């Protein structure tokens, strides 16, 4: 009877894990389909949509641990250590994203200020926006998923949590890596991400990643930043020819649009950061209670 009950329990755990993985793959497939047009990929709107994969996956993960009745305060050391390690790296990457957004925002503000002074100083120099160029706190080897961890788990529930976290790790690092590399204009780091998803069983994710890398190599950066920089070049070129009011107004419109979209991305990043911090704090609080 005990063996029969144990077998039924294992089957129930496996079914919960399969449901979790199915939800994750559905999210990825839908996002990949929504990114079918390459013109949509290197945009700040696409960046925001990409980031939204993180809370969606986290919601599915919370549902999984509820389904198998294995809340964080009952996790064993292996799951706790892995969760803290992965989320710490995600927080580092989110901080890198925030730094990139802040850098672009400051450059945008400088350009907007220069435009406001242009009426009194027509010859005032306009500077194109330059991304950071490289991702801070980024090491390619951190993206590699450690294998064999689930085999060391002492219970079926622990094994399910470890396997689910391996999925979250791959996709979480990919999302943050793609977003950070696009905001920084760091094509090399984006290319390295391929190694981290090569073993992930989802062809749409790899296809999407290849599209992102190809677009970065072909166009070299975010659409909105390129639009602003093209406007700067156009304004500089017509300055000597006389009237440039229409060109300046169009550039100002692009600068304002960039500012609004950067604010939206920053707000999304802050929301995700806060959510991860809250769950980490809950886990650490539960550990303190255990010790006491």
PyMOL commands that set and color helices and strands:
alter all, ss='L'
color gray80, all
select helices_A, chain A and resi 2-34+38-40+44-67+72-74+77-117+140-143+150-152+156-184+187-197+203-219+223-239+245-291
alter helices_A, ss='H'
color red, helices_A
deselect
rebuild
show_as cartoon
